[in-house]
């Protein structure tokens, strides 16, 4: 369940709601109370305001650190470091050039962890991997002339034919710049 929160757009939406709904409830409670129930100036002591203010700041900071603490394992650099530590990473070189992708290998098995090392030869391209159902799994920008290749680590969890596309307009035949990877 926790992966859903960090690896999908709906998960990000759920996290946003979990943060905004309590705020809205408190906000509308305060507005309703001051507008309709007790519209006179407040009689609360200043010390109590400080306590409430610091309590809210503490709750927000705690939520921030907890959410970010759980999400750190899904950061691409952490995923790559964990994959490299396990030693079971296959390096696959990808070369992008006008309207084609060339792979050092393109047949994989379910469970394979692959580090795509991609570079562009001629112009700016992108490397986008689509799930067989059509969902975008990741994308990375490929800029020619850089000293290092762009890299991302991905573990294939389902069999099928994955599509690779360029999402950066690269010329007249950009629409035809795609390839397939087979996962058995």
C-alpha positions as CSV (number, residue, x, y, z in Angstrom):
1,X,0.0,0.0,0.0
2,X,2.8,2.5,0.9
3,X,4.4,2.1,-2.6
4,X,1.1,3.3,-4.1
5,X,1.4,6.6,-2.3
6,X,4.9,7.3,-3.7
7,X,4.8,5.7,-7.2
8,X,1.5,6.9,-8.7
9,X,-0.3,10.1,-9.4
10,X,-3.3,8.9,-7.4
11,X,-1.0,8.2,-4.5
12,X,0.2,11.8,-4.6
13,X,-3.4,13.0,-4.7
14,X,-4.2,10.9,-1.6
15,X,-1.3,12.3,0.3
16,X,-2.3,15.8,-0.7
17,X,-5.9,15.1,0.6
18,X,-4.5,13.6,3.9
19,X,-2.7,16.9,4.4
20,X,-5.4,19.3,3.3
21,X,-8.5,17.9,4.7
22,X,-7.6,18.3,8.4
23,X,-6.4,21.8,7.7
24,X,-9.7,22.6,6.0
25,X,-11.7,21.2,8.8
26,X,-9.9,23.3,11.4
27,X,-10.0,26.4,9.1
28,X,-13.8,26.1,8.5
29,X,-14.4,25.4,12.2
30,X,-12.5,28.6,13.2
31,X,-14.2,30.7,10.5
32,X,-17.7,29.4,11.4
33,X,-17.1,30.0,15.1
34,X,-15.8,33.6,14.7
35,X,-18.5,34.5,12.0
36,X,-21.6,33.0,13.5
37,X,-21.2,31.6,17.0
38,X,-18.9,34.2,18.8
39,X,-18.2,37.2,16.7
40,X,-16.8,39.3,19.6
41,X,-13.0,39.7,20.0
42,X,-11.4,36.7,21.6
43,X,-10.6,36.6,25.3
44,X,-7.9,34.0,25.0
45,X,-4.6,34.8,26.8
46,X,-1.5,35.4,24.7
47,X,0.4,32.5,26.2
48,X,-2.3,30.1,24.9
49,X,-1.8,31.4,21.4
50,X,1.9,30.7,21.5
51,X,1.3,27.2,22.7
52,X,-1.3,26.5,19.9
53,X,1.0,28.1,17.3
54,X,4.0,26.1,18.3
55,X,1.9,22.9,18.5
56,X,0.7,23.4,14.9
57,X,4.3,24.1,13.7
58,X,5.4,20.9,15.5
59,X,2.6,18.9,13.9
60,X,3.5,20.2,10.4
61,X,7.2,19.5,10.8
62,X,6.5,16.0,12.2
63,X,4.2,15.2,9.2
64,X,6.9,16.6,6.8
65,X,9.7,14.5,8.2
66,X,7.5,11.3,8.5
67,X,6.2,11.6,4.9
68,X,9.7,12.4,3.5
69,X,11.3,9.7,5.6
70,X,9.0,7.0,4.1
71,X,9.5,8.4,0.6
72,X,13.3,8.5,0.5
73,X,13.5,4.8,-0.5
74,X,11.7,5.7,-3.8
75,X,14.2,8.4,-4.8
76,X,16.0,7.3,-8.0
77,X,19.5,7.7,-6.4
78,X,18.5,5.5,-3.5
79,X,17.0,2.9,-5.8
80,X,20.1,2.8,-7.8
81,X,22.4,2.6,-4.7
82,X,20.3,-0.3,-3.3
83,X,20.4,-2.1,-6.7
84,X,24.2,-1.6,-7.0
85,X,24.7,-2.9,-3.5
86,X,22.8,-6.1,-4.3
87,X,25.1,-6.7,-7.3
88,X,22.4,-8.1,-9.5
89,X,22.2,-5.1,-11.9
90,X,22.4,-5.5,-15.7
91,X,23.9,-2.5,-17.5
92,X,22.2,-1.9,-20.8
93,X,23.6,0.8,-23.1
94,X,21.1,2.8,-25.0
95,X,22.1,5.0,-27.9
96,X,19.6,7.5,-29.2
97,X,20.1,9.1,-32.6
98,X,17.7,10.7,-35.1
99,X,14.6,8.6,-35.0
100,X,15.9,5.4,-33.5
101,X,17.1,3.7,-30.2
102,X,19.8,1.1,-30.2
103,X,20.2,-1.3,-27.2
104,X,23.1,-3.5,-26.2
105,X,20.4,-6.0,-25.2
106,X,16.6,-5.9,-25.2
107,X,15.3,-9.3,-23.9
108,X,14.7,-9.4,-20.1
109,X,13.1,-11.7,-17.5
110,X,10.6,-10.7,-14.8
111,X,12.7,-9.7,-11.8
112,X,15.6,-8.4,-13.7
113,X,17.0,-5.1,-12.4
114,X,18.4,-3.1,-15.3
115,X,20.5,0.1,-15.3
116,X,19.7,1.9,-18.5
117,X,22.8,3.9,-19.5
118,X,21.5,6.2,-22.2
119,X,23.2,8.8,-24.4
120,X,22.2,10.9,-27.4
121,X,24.5,11.2,-30.4
122,X,22.9,14.1,-32.3
123,X,20.2,16.1,-30.6
124,X,18.1,16.3,-27.5
125,X,16.0,13.2,-27.1
126,X,14.2,11.6,-24.2
127,X,14.0,7.9,-23.1
128,X,10.5,7.0,-21.9
129,X,9.6,3.5,-20.9
130,X,5.9,2.5,-21.1
131,X,4.3,-0.5,-19.4
132,X,2.5,-3.0,-21.7
133,X,-0.8,-1.5,-20.5
134,X,0.3,1.9,-21.7
135,X,1.3,3.6,-18.4
136,X,4.5,5.7,-18.4
137,X,7.0,4.1,-16.0
138,X,9.8,6.7,-16.2
139,X,11.4,9.2,-18.6
140,X,14.8,10.7,-18.7
141,X,16.4,13.5,-20.8
142,X,19.3,12.7,-23.2
143,X,21.5,15.6,-24.0
144,X,24.3,15.2,-26.6
145,X,27.8,16.3,-25.7
146,X,27.6,15.5,-22.0
147,X,30.6,13.7,-20.4
148,X,28.4,11.0,-18.7
149,X,25.4,9.0,-19.7
150,X,22.0,9.5,-18.2
151,X,21.2,6.5,-16.0
152,X,18.2,5.1,-14.3
153,X,17.5,1.7,-12.6
154,X,14.3,-0.2,-13.2
155,X,13.2,-3.7,-12.0
156,X,10.8,-5.4,-14.3
157,X,7.9,-6.9,-12.3
158,X,5.5,-8.0,-15.1
159,X,6.0,-9.8,-18.4
160,X,5.1,-8.2,-21.7
161,X,6.2,-5.9,-24.4
162,X,7.4,-2.6,-23.1
163,X,7.5,0.4,-25.4
164,X,10.3,3.0,-25.5
165,X,9.4,6.4,-27.0
166,X,11.1,9.7,-27.4
167,X,9.1,12.5,-25.8
168,X,11.3,15.4,-26.9
169,X,10.6,16.7,-30.4
170,X,13.7,15.8,-32.3
171,X,12.8,16.3,-36.0
172,X,10.5,15.4,-38.8
173,X,10.3,11.7,-37.9
174,X,10.0,12.2,-34.2
175,X,6.7,10.3,-34.1
176,X,8.4,7.2,-35.4
177,X,11.1,7.2,-32.8
178,X,10.2,4.1,-30.7
179,X,11.4,0.7,-29.9
180,X,10.2,-2.4,-27.9
181,X,11.7,-4.4,-25.0
182,X,10.4,-7.9,-24.3
183,X,10.1,-9.1,-20.7
184,X,9.5,-12.9,-20.4
